[in-house]
Amino acid sequence: MKPLPALELVARLEDAEWLDPVAKKVRKVVKRTIRPKWARDVLHGVPIGHPVHPLAVQVPLGAWISAAVLDAFPGNDRAATVLVGVGAASAVPSAVAGFMDWSQLHNQQQRVGLVHASANITAVSLYAASLVARAQGRQGAGKVLAYLGLGVVSFGGFLGGHLTYRQAAGVNHSEEIPHRFPSGWQSLAPLAELPEGKLHKIVVSEIPLLVYREAEDIRVLSDVCSHLSGPLHEGKLKGGKLQESASADGGSRGGDPCVVCPWHGSTFSLRTGEVQAGPATAKQPHFETRVSDGMVEVCLPGAE
């Protein structure tokens, strides 16, 4: 079965460079409005391990779809009005989270995302107008406006699906590593050949790895940033030394050394691969290491 012709039109949005000046202005507004790092991380979804926006949109969409069903039958005007209002109100935090994620995407993703956001804003405006009409006793007009809003937000949802499933925005770009990396211990490099105190890239079984060495303490993560595949070895170090951050029980304390992605600033612990700061929400695959006869070997727990 061939894809719908509409899909080709949506794909063309990816190359619509005329949207870039608008996107640039909107990005500035987003960054100026939401300054605290902790707030950005919450909106990205760092605490819950995946983006907040897809979860948050369930509330307005559920309310509006329910209102549409009630509007189709007599005697439900009050309940439908309440649901329209709930949807309009809950769309605001969802939009804020969406704009936060959007501000850290590639240009082609941002172009589609800008139209996606415009459709959703239009839908919210239609629902707001529906509320006004209903409050004035014009139930027929209110229903028509609500159904128009549902149509527009459905189009926006289609664009959101394109962003996620065709353009891979918001997904874990390191998820495939455990399925591609061989199980068991694999040779990395001779210990003597690994540079100390800086980030280094080594490819093992066609998988690029980020390597950081301090004496015989070696940390290895996937070099592909889980956010948008940025090359972590081109990033920068942040925090203390590995030896200084190691506690007696093998854990970590203040000064945990981290790597900062050069593309969007996602920060990961070199000790565990855990996300320390977004926009990434998924941890980096973390490899175990050992030294055998001068050769450093790596193993990825869970590799198939």
Disulfide bonds with the S-S distance in Angstrom:
none
